[in-house]
Amino acid sequence: MASGVKPRVKVPKSASAGEAIVIKTLISHPMESGQRKDSSGNPIPRSIINRFTCEFNGQSVIDVTMEPAISTNPYFEFEATVPEAGDFAFTWYDDDGSVYNDVQSVAV
């Protein structure tokens, strides 16, 4: 895991079957666009989280492709319907090949 990159996820611990819950995610990441130059005039390489996915029990809930204009520390809030007890799996993909994961369980 790259230095300082840390995912944070907030998912309710329990829900009723069929209930729509709110999920909040944030990943601490500097998100360098590749458009800036350092003090010597050299381009700073692009380094962004370029994709975020969430699955529930293996089924896709959300799949987002991010572009260089995304803000530092990208935050996502979305709703998901919980049909049964299970696990939400969150994955962030970094330009440098790093992959960050988190899993949160929900009881019904």
N, CA, C and O atoms as a DFTB+ gen file, in Angstrom:
432 C
 N C O
     1  1       0.849      -1.176       0.000
     2  2       0.000       0.000       0.000
     3  2       0.890       1.232       0.000
     4  3       1.832       1.323       0.787
     5  1       0.593       2.177      -0.880
     6  2       1.370       3.406      -0.963
     7  2       1.270       4.165       0.354
     8  3       0.265       4.086       1.061
     9  1       2.322       4.895       0.665
    10  2       2.375       5.634       1.912
    11  2       1.213       6.618       2.037
    12  3       0.944       7.403       1.128
    13  1       0.538       6.558       3.170
    14  2      -0.524       7.517       3.451
    15  2      -1.874       7.203       2.829
    16  3      -2.850       7.896       3.117
    17  1      -1.963       6.181       1.985
    18  2      -3.241       5.857       1.344
    19  2      -4.027       4.949       2.284
    20  3      -3.569       3.868       2.653
    21  1      -5.229       5.411       2.667
    22  2      -6.022       4.648       3.623
    23  2      -7.499       4.757       3.274
    24  3      -8.049       5.858       3.244
    25  1      -8.154       3.610       3.006
    26  2      -9.603       3.654       2.770
    27  2     -10.374       3.668       4.079
    28  3      -9.974       3.049       5.065
    29  1     -11.497       4.392       4.065
    30  2     -12.424       4.396       5.201
    31  2     -13.820       4.148       4.652
    32  3     -14.228       4.752       3.659
    33  1     -14.546       3.253       5.311
    34  2     -15.878       2.861       4.844
    35  2     -16.839       2.866       6.018
    36  3     -16.499       2.424       7.115
    37  1     -18.055       3.376       5.776
    38  2     -19.098       3.343       6.809
    39  2     -20.319       2.641       6.229
    40  3     -20.957       3.130       5.296
    41  1     -20.629       1.472       6.810
    42  2     -21.765       0.652       6.394
    43  2     -22.531       0.280       7.665
    44  3     -21.908      -0.090       8.659
    45  1     -23.869       0.368       7.661
    46  2     -24.620      -0.079       8.842
    47  2     -24.307      -1.544       9.160
    48  3     -24.116      -2.352       8.252
    49  1     -24.255      -1.879      10.445
    50  2     -23.938      -3.252      10.867
    51  2     -25.080      -4.215      10.583
    52  3     -24.866      -5.416      10.421
    53  1     -26.318      -3.668      10.525
    54  2     -27.464      -4.530      10.244
    55  2     -28.505      -3.755       9.453
    56  3     -28.519      -2.524       9.447
    57  1     -29.383      -4.511       8.778
    58  2     -30.449      -3.924       7.970
    59  2     -31.553      -4.962       7.839
    60  3     -31.343      -6.142       8.119
    61  1     -32.716      -4.522       7.416
    62  2     -33.810      -5.444       7.123
    63  2     -33.654      -5.935       5.693
    64  3     -33.148      -5.201       4.844
    65  1     -34.073      -7.149       5.412
    66  2     -34.011      -7.674       4.043
    67  2     -34.799      -6.741       3.126
    68  3     -35.946      -6.402       3.416
    69  1     -34.183      -6.330       2.026
    70  2     -34.824      -5.440       1.072
    71  2     -34.648      -3.963       1.375
    72  3     -35.082      -3.116       0.594
    73  1     -34.019      -3.640       2.494
    74  2     -33.813      -2.239       2.887
    75  2     -32.692      -1.598       2.073
    76  3     -31.675      -2.231       1.790
    77  1     -32.894      -0.337       1.703
    78  2     -31.839       0.445       1.056
    79  2     -31.036       1.134       2.156
    80  3     -31.593       1.872       2.968
    81  1     -29.743       0.896       2.178
    82  2     -28.865       1.512       3.168
    83  2     -27.941       2.515       2.495
    84  3     -27.696       2.439       1.291
    85  1     -27.434       3.451       3.279
    86  2     -26.480       4.443       2.773
    87  2     -25.076       3.964       3.117
    88  3     -24.788       3.603       4.258
    89  1     -24.211       3.967       2.110
    90  2     -22.814       3.579       2.271
    91  2     -21.959       4.804       1.977
    92  3     -22.191       5.522       1.004
    93  1     -20.973       5.030       2.829
    94  2     -20.065       6.170       2.658
    95  2     -18.638       5.644       2.601
    96  3     -18.227       4.841       3.438
    97  1     -17.887       6.105       1.603
    98  2     -16.486       5.701       1.475
    99  2     -15.619       6.921       1.215
   100  3     -16.038       7.874       0.558
   101  1     -14.415       6.873       1.738
   102  2     -13.427       7.913       1.496
   103  2     -12.073       7.233       1.476
   104  3     -11.803       6.355       2.296
   105  1     -11.219       7.633       0.545
   106  2      -9.856       7.109       0.542
   107  2      -8.898       8.293       0.552
   108  3      -8.993       9.195      -0.280
   109  1      -7.978       8.273       1.505
   110  2      -6.968       9.330       1.601
   111  2      -5.930       9.087       0.512
   112  3      -5.189       8.105       0.555
   113  1      -5.886       9.990      -0.464
   114  2      -4.963       9.850      -1.592
   115  2      -4.742      11.229      -2.202
   116  3      -5.710      11.969      -2.380
   117  1      -3.503      11.605      -2.529
   118  2      -3.236      12.958      -3.039
   119  2      -3.778      13.244      -4.446
   120  3      -3.962      14.409      -4.799
   121  1      -4.035      12.214      -5.253
   122  2      -4.629      12.371      -6.590
   123  2      -3.887      13.411      -7.448
   124  3      -4.414      14.491      -7.715
   125  1      -2.684      13.081      -7.866
   126  2      -1.895      13.970      -8.729
   127  2      -2.348      13.803     -10.170
   128  3      -2.324      12.692     -10.699
   129  1      -2.760      14.889     -10.810
   130  2      -3.364      14.843     -12.150
   131  2      -2.377      14.589     -13.285
   132  3      -2.783      14.172     -14.371
   133  1      -1.097      14.832     -13.053
   134  2      -0.113      14.701     -14.127
   135  2       0.038      15.981     -14.938
   136  3       0.819      16.025     -15.888
   137  1      -0.698      17.014     -14.572
   138  2      -0.671      18.289     -15.290
   139  2       0.299      19.298     -14.670
   140  3       0.658      20.287     -15.310
   141  1       0.722      19.053     -13.432
   142  2       1.583      20.024     -12.741
   143  2       3.058      19.688     -12.945
   144  3       3.412      18.592     -13.380
   145  1       3.916      20.674     -12.614
   146  2       5.364      20.484     -12.692
   147  2       5.967      20.732     -11.318
   148  3       5.440      21.508     -10.520
   149  1       7.095      20.048     -11.056
   150  2       7.782      20.259      -9.786
   151  2       8.598      21.544      -9.848
   152  3       8.559      22.247     -10.858
   153  1       9.345      21.868      -8.775
   154  2      10.096      23.123      -8.703
   155  2      11.200      23.214      -9.757
   156  3      11.682      24.310     -10.046
   157  1      11.607      22.088     -10.334
   158  2      12.631      22.082     -11.393
   159  2      12.011      22.151     -12.784
   160  3      12.732      22.166     -13.782
   161  1      10.691      22.193     -12.859
   162  2      10.015      22.270     -14.154
   163  2       9.707      20.923     -14.782
   164  3       9.226      20.863     -15.914
   165  1       9.977      19.838     -14.058
   166  2       9.690      18.501     -14.575
   167  2       8.242      18.111     -14.283
   168  3       7.721      18.407     -13.208
   169  1       7.593      17.448     -15.239
   170  2       6.206      17.025     -14.996
   171  2       6.134      16.061     -13.809
   172  3       6.971      15.171     -13.665
   173  1       5.126      16.256     -12.971
   174  2       4.868      15.328     -11.869
   175  2       3.985      14.228     -12.444
   176  3       2.908      14.522     -12.963
   177  1       4.410      12.973     -12.365
   178  2       3.624      11.889     -12.975
   179  2       2.217      11.785     -12.399
   180  3       1.988      12.033     -11.215
   181  1       1.293      11.415     -13.258
   182  2      -0.086      11.205     -12.831
   183  2      -0.108      10.077     -11.805
   184  3       0.562       9.058     -11.973
   185  1      -0.881      10.268     -10.746
   186  2      -1.063       9.245      -9.724
   187  2      -2.445       9.453      -9.120
   188  3      -2.626      10.261      -8.210
   189  1      -3.419       8.706      -9.644
   190  2      -4.781       8.822      -9.140
   191  2      -5.366       7.439      -8.861
   192  3      -4.903       6.429      -9.391
   193  1      -6.385       7.426      -8.022
   194  2      -7.224       6.244      -7.917
   195  2      -8.074       6.299      -9.188
   196  3      -8.871       7.223      -9.351
   197  1      -7.920       5.330     -10.086
   198  2      -8.595       5.417     -11.392
   199  2      -9.886       4.607     -11.474
   200  3     -10.628       4.709     -12.451
   201  1     -10.153       3.795     -10.434
   202  2     -11.384       3.002     -10.450
   203  2     -11.767       2.638      -9.025
   204  3     -10.909       2.363      -8.187
   205  1     -13.067       2.641      -8.763
   206  2     -13.610       2.226      -7.469
   207  2     -14.766       1.274      -7.735
   208  3     -15.639       1.562      -8.553
   209  1     -14.771       0.135      -7.038
   210  2     -15.872      -0.811      -7.187
   211  2     -16.386      -1.232      -5.813
   212  3     -15.664      -1.204      -4.816
   213  1     -17.647      -1.621      -5.797
   214  2     -18.262      -2.201      -4.602
   215  2     -19.103      -3.376      -5.068
   216  3     -19.864      -3.271      -6.030
   217  1     -18.958      -4.487      -4.379
   218  2     -19.769      -5.682      -4.646
   219  2     -20.439      -6.122      -3.354
   220  3     -19.909      -5.916      -2.263
   221  1     -21.613      -6.734      -3.493
   222  2     -22.294      -7.344      -2.351
   223  2     -22.469      -8.817      -2.657
   224  3     -23.146      -9.182      -3.618
   225  1     -21.857      -9.665      -1.841
   226  2     -21.890     -11.119      -2.059
   227  2     -21.571     -11.481      -3.505
   228  3     -22.214     -12.352      -4.090
   229  1     -20.571     -10.807      -4.080
   230  2     -20.112     -11.108      -5.437
   231  2     -20.862     -10.414      -6.551
   232  3     -20.474     -10.529      -7.713
   233  1     -21.937      -9.688      -6.228
   234  2     -22.721      -8.966      -7.242
   235  2     -22.304      -7.502      -7.266
   236  3     -22.180      -6.878      -6.212
   237  1     -22.086      -6.949      -8.453
   238  2     -21.674      -5.550      -8.584
   239  2     -22.749      -4.600      -8.075
   240  3     -23.921      -4.730      -8.427
   241  1     -22.344      -3.648      -7.246
   242  2     -23.231      -2.605      -6.738
   243  2     -22.909      -1.291      -7.436
   244  3     -23.812      -0.572      -7.862
   245  1     -21.614      -0.978      -7.553
   246  2     -21.171       0.258      -8.198
   247  2     -19.788       0.026      -8.797
   248  3     -18.971      -0.701      -8.232
   249  1     -19.536       0.647      -9.939
   250  2     -18.236       0.553     -10.614
   251  2     -17.980       1.914     -11.242
   252  3     -18.641       2.287     -12.210
   253  1     -17.021       2.659     -10.694
   254  2     -16.767       4.035     -11.098
   255  2     -15.371       4.158     -11.699
   256  3     -14.397       3.695     -11.106
   257  1     -15.270       4.775     -12.863
   258  2     -13.982       5.114     -13.460
   259  2     -13.704       6.574     -13.148
   260  3     -14.545       7.436     -13.405
   261  1     -12.531       6.859     -12.597
   262  2     -12.175       8.221     -12.221
   263  2     -11.139       8.790     -13.186
   264  3     -10.280       8.070     -13.696
   265  1     -11.236      10.075     -13.418
   266  2     -10.343      10.794     -14.326
   267  2      -9.450      11.740     -13.521
   268  3      -9.704      11.945     -12.334
   269  1      -8.409      12.323     -14.133
   270  2      -7.480      13.185     -13.399
   271  2      -8.123      14.387     -12.694
   272  3      -7.535      14.919     -11.752
   273  1      -9.294      14.820     -13.117
   274  2      -9.930      15.982     -12.489
   275  2     -10.591      15.653     -11.150
   276  3     -11.110      16.552     -10.489
   277  1     -10.582      14.388     -10.737
   278  2     -11.194      14.007      -9.455
   279  2     -10.423      14.669      -8.313
   280  3      -9.211      14.863      -8.409
   281  1     -11.118      15.009      -7.249
   282  2     -10.486      15.713      -6.133
   283  2      -9.591      14.791      -5.307
   284  3      -9.678      13.565      -5.381
   285  1      -8.736      15.427      -4.523
   286  2      -7.929      14.707      -3.545
   287  2      -8.876      14.001      -2.572
   288  3      -9.957      14.515      -2.282
   289  1      -8.484      12.839      -2.071
   290  2      -9.265      12.085      -1.086
   291  2     -10.703      11.846      -1.559
   292  3     -11.645      12.324      -0.926
   293  1     -10.883      11.114      -2.663
   294  2     -12.233      10.942      -3.221
   295  2     -13.214      10.279      -2.247
   296  3     -12.902       9.293      -1.580
   297  1     -14.410      10.867      -2.198
   298  2     -15.483      10.450      -1.305
   299  2     -16.673      10.019      -2.158
   300  3     -17.062      10.718      -3.094
   301  1     -17.245       8.865      -1.827
   302  2     -18.455       8.406      -2.498
   303  2     -19.496       8.064      -1.450
   304  3     -19.195       7.443      -0.431
   305  1     -20.732       8.482      -1.718
   306  2     -21.870       8.108      -0.890
   307  2     -22.935       7.582      -1.841
   308  3     -23.277       8.239      -2.824
   309  1     -23.457       6.398      -1.547
   310  2     -24.459       5.799      -2.422
   311  2     -25.345       4.867      -1.607
   312  3     -25.014       4.492      -0.482
   313  1     -26.476       4.502      -2.200
   314  2     -27.394       3.568      -1.556
   315  2     -27.273       2.197      -2.199
   316  3     -26.986       2.069      -3.389
   317  1     -27.498       1.180      -1.387
   318  2     -27.513      -0.192      -1.888
   319  2     -28.621      -0.941      -1.159
   320  3     -28.832      -0.743       0.038
   321  1     -29.316      -1.789      -1.876
   322  2     -30.359      -2.613      -1.277
   323  2     -29.733      -3.888      -0.742
   324  3     -28.944      -4.541      -1.423
   325  1     -30.091      -4.230       0.474
   326  2     -29.548      -5.419       1.134
   327  2     -30.592      -6.537       1.053
   328  3     -31.550      -6.531       1.826
   329  1     -30.427      -7.503       0.127
   330  2     -31.418      -8.569       0.000
   331  2     -31.269      -9.654       1.060
   332  3     -32.220     -10.381       1.348
   333  1     -30.070      -9.763       1.644
   334  2     -29.755     -10.834       2.596
   335  2     -28.517     -10.430       3.378
   336  3     -27.859      -9.446       3.039
   337  1     -28.202     -11.170       4.404
   338  2     -26.958     -10.924       5.142
   339  2     -25.778     -11.195       4.215
   340  3     -25.852     -12.059       3.342
   341  1     -24.697     -10.457       4.408
   342  2     -23.536     -10.703       3.566
   343  2     -22.464      -9.656       3.720
   344  3     -22.444      -8.882       4.677
   345  1     -21.567      -9.653       2.743
   346  2     -20.398      -8.786       2.777
   347  2     -20.378      -7.815       1.601
   348  3     -20.611      -8.187       0.451
   349  1     -20.095      -6.569       1.930
   350  2     -19.788      -5.569       0.913
   351  2     -18.278      -5.556       0.752
   352  3     -17.553      -5.393       1.734
   353  1     -17.795      -5.725      -0.473
   354  2     -16.359      -5.690      -0.764
   355  2     -16.068      -4.437      -1.577
   356  3     -16.653      -4.224      -2.639
   357  1     -15.163      -3.613      -1.069
   358  2     -14.800      -2.340      -1.700
   359  2     -13.381      -2.443      -2.234
   360  3     -12.494      -2.958      -1.554
   361  1     -13.162      -1.951      -3.459
   362  2     -11.835      -2.011      -4.065
   363  2     -11.533      -0.698      -4.778
   364  3     -12.339      -0.190      -5.557
   365  1     -10.348      -0.165      -4.488
   366  2      -9.853       1.037      -5.153
   367  2      -8.603       0.638      -5.939
   368  3      -7.746      -0.081      -5.424
   369  1      -8.501       1.107      -7.189
   370  2      -7.375       0.773      -8.068
   371  2      -6.549       2.027      -8.325
   372  3      -7.087       3.048      -8.751
   373  1      -5.247       1.955      -8.067
   374  2      -4.331       3.087      -8.197
   375  2      -3.552       2.975      -9.508
   376  3      -3.279       1.875      -9.987
   377  1      -3.199       4.126     -10.080
   378  2      -2.380       4.151     -11.300
   379  2      -1.083       3.363     -11.157
   380  3      -0.603       2.780     -12.129
   381  1      -0.513       3.342      -9.954
   382  2       0.780       2.671      -9.770
   383  2       0.650       1.150      -9.638
   384  3       1.631       0.452      -9.382
   385  1      -0.584       0.648      -9.817
   386  2      -0.812      -0.790      -9.739
   387  2      -1.275      -1.259      -8.367
   388  3      -1.676      -2.411      -8.207
   389  1      -1.221      -0.365      -7.370
   390  2      -1.690      -0.736      -6.038
   391  2      -3.200      -0.932      -6.045
   392  3      -3.925      -0.265      -6.783
   393  1      -3.658      -1.855      -5.213
   394  2      -5.083      -2.121      -5.042
   395  2      -5.358      -2.081      -3.546
   396  3      -4.665      -2.725      -2.758
   397  1      -6.378      -1.317      -3.164
   398  2      -6.750      -1.162      -1.765
   399  2      -8.123      -1.791      -1.563
   400  3      -9.028      -1.591      -2.374
   401  1      -8.276      -2.545      -0.491
   402  2      -9.526      -3.281      -0.255
   403  2     -10.058      -3.045       1.145
   404  3      -9.308      -2.741       2.073
   405  1     -11.356      -3.190       1.277
   406  2     -12.008      -3.211       2.574
   407  2     -13.256      -4.080       2.422
   408  3     -13.875      -4.108       1.358
   409  1     -13.614      -4.778       3.477
   410  2     -14.826      -5.606       3.497
   411  2     -15.611      -5.253       4.749
   412  3     -15.055      -5.171       5.845
   413  1     -16.926      -5.043       4.570
   414  2     -17.817      -4.736       5.678
   415  2     -18.995      -5.698       5.617
   416  3     -19.595      -5.879       4.558
   417  1     -19.327      -6.311       6.741
   418  2     -20.441      -7.257       6.804
   419  2     -21.709      -6.560       7.274
   420  3     -21.665      -5.618       8.065
   421  1     -22.854      -7.052       6.761
   422  2     -24.160      -6.554       7.170
   423  2     -24.997      -7.756       7.595
   424  3     -25.107      -8.740       6.864
   425  1     -25.581      -7.665       8.775
   426  2     -26.481      -8.709       9.280
   427  2     -27.918      -8.330       8.933
   428  3     -28.259      -7.148       8.884
   429  1     -28.750      -9.329       8.695
   430  2     -30.173      -9.088       8.399
   431  2     -30.996      -9.724       9.486
   432  3     -32.224      -9.652       9.452
